[in-house]
Amino acid sequence: MPQLDTSTWLTMIMSMFLVLFIIFQLKISKHNFYHNPELMTTKAPKQNTPWETKWTKIYLPLLLPL
């Protein structure tokens, strides 16, 4: 039964990492990034809910007379 030759695995793995690194560097270098991004102020819209305009009284069980 022949033995599995693993002598070239290290070379293949290292070359794969090198190629992947080069591919990612080329992909990232094609992106345009802003030099000084500015914050945009966002305002949350005011929602009128029915319970804000009504007077409501909450009765807690511990506050009820005996």
C-alpha positions in Angstrom: 0.0 0.0 0.0 1.6 3.3 -1.0 2.3 6.0 1.5 0.7 9.5 1.3 3.3 12.0 0.3 2.8 15.1 2.5 6.1 16.8 1.7 4.5 19.4 -0.6 1.6 20.3 1.7 3.4 23.1 3.5 4.4 24.7 0.1 0.8 24.5 -1.1 -0.7 25.9 2.1 1.7 28.8 2.2 1.2 29.7 -1.4 -2.6 29.5 -0.9 -2.3 32.0 2.0 -0.1 34.3 -0.1 -2.5 34.3 -3.1 -5.5 34.9 -0.8 -3.7 37.8 0.8 -2.9 39.3 -2.6 -6.5 38.9 -3.8 -8.0 40.5 -0.7 -5.5 43.4 -1.0 -6.5 44.0 -4.6 -10.2 43.9 -3.7 -9.8 46.3 -0.8 -7.6 48.7 -2.8 -10.4 49.2 -5.4 -12.8 50.7 -2.8 -13.2 54.5 -2.4 -13.2 55.6 1.2 -14.1 59.0 2.4 -11.2 60.9 3.9 -13.2 62.9 6.6 -16.7 61.4 7.1 -19.1 63.9 8.8 -21.8 62.9 11.2 -25.3 63.4 10.0 -27.9 64.5 12.6 -31.0 62.4 12.5 -34.2 63.4 14.2 -36.6 60.8 15.4 -40.2 61.6 14.3 -42.5 62.5 17.2 -45.3 60.0 17.4 -48.5 61.1 19.2 -49.9 58.2 21.2 -53.4 58.2 22.7 -52.2 57.9 26.3 -50.1 61.0 26.2 -53.1 63.3 25.8 -55.4 61.5 28.3 -55.3 61.7 32.1 -55.2 58.2 33.5 -55.1 57.0 37.0 -53.4 53.8 37.9 -54.7 51.8 40.9 -52.2 49.6 42.5 -53.6 46.7 44.6 -51.5 47.7 47.6 -52.9 51.2 47.6 -56.6 50.2 47.7 -58.4 50.7 51.0 -59.2 47.6 53.0 
